[in-house]
Amino acid sequence: MPTSTCKFLSILVHLVISICFAKASQRDHDYSVKRLPGRPWHVLNMEDIPLKKVVFDHKSGVRSVPAGDRLYVVRVSDPRSVISALKSLAASKYLQYYPHDTYLMALDGAQAKAVSALRGVDGMFTMPASAKTVSRGPRIRAATTTTVTLDVQVAVTNETQGEFHGMLGSWQRELHRLVSGSFLVVRWASMHKVVVVVDVAQEDAVWAWLAEQPLVISVEERPVFIINNKYASKAVQSDDGTQNKLWSQGLLGSGEIIGCADTGVDYDSCFFWDPNQQVKTCQGLGAPANCVNMNH
């Protein structure tokens, strides 16, 4: 066969392979939260987030997936038909159903490949960082606010908490380097939640770092309620609101009304603060009979 013909065939073969790979890559990335087949998957962020499909090769194993446990979005045709198999393959690692037809699983590469081969699994995707956070709009804070608290949900179980405890130490070191010189507190609040307190100026950087961690499920800013109407000159109560009238409870006007329920004002739903009077303990063991707490 002439040399020119061989070169032409070689170029043609490479061209075909490139086109096929490009089409496959396009298919792998042609997914998003709102463009998944089947019923919708509900996430915190309401935007249409791109999803990267995990690709498996029987010869080389998992491609483009880092080693170690990470979160995978597992889409199934019928949750009832695969749940037993998923629990078996998860081997006590994190497994949670998310409406609809979606499981969030913490898996290593070998486990992920086994899950993808199950009958009834329609696709697997790496959990995108943007799907872990709520849509962040303008935030209103008190002028005196200097720190912000982030509640971080993590994919941890009884069997994996020991391993995660060591990982949390690494988190603390990395975050201290990230916000060097700024206030930072990282603590494990419960089995599935880590609390991070950081300077307001460093919130965005810490938020983005946390969302990129493989075992983080969600990051949310803890709301802080600001009281605008602290003082009141008088108490108003409807005639038929309650038999216990506010003015019959010994309120002399020295207290400050901090807040009242909006379903009918009575002395059980108003909160008072008076710097000149100690709060009485009217509940629990040892509470005096006929006790009236003027500060409640």
Buried (B, 14 or more C-beta within 10 A) or exposed (E): EEEEEEEEEEEEEEEEEEEEEEEEEEEBEEBBBEEBEBEEBEBBBEEEBBBBBBBBEEEEEBEEBEEEBBBBBBBBEEBEEBBEBBBEBBEEBBBEBBEBBBBBBBBBBEBBBBBBEBEBBBBBBBBBBBBBBEEEEEEEEEEEEEBBBBBBBBBBBEEBBEEBEEBBEEBBEEBEEBBEEBEBEBEBEEEBBBBBBBBBEBBEBBBEBBBEBBBBBBBBBEEEEEEEEEEBEEBEBEEEBBEEBBEEBEBEEEBBBBBBEEEEBBBEBBBBEBEEEEEBEBEEEEEEEEEBBBBB
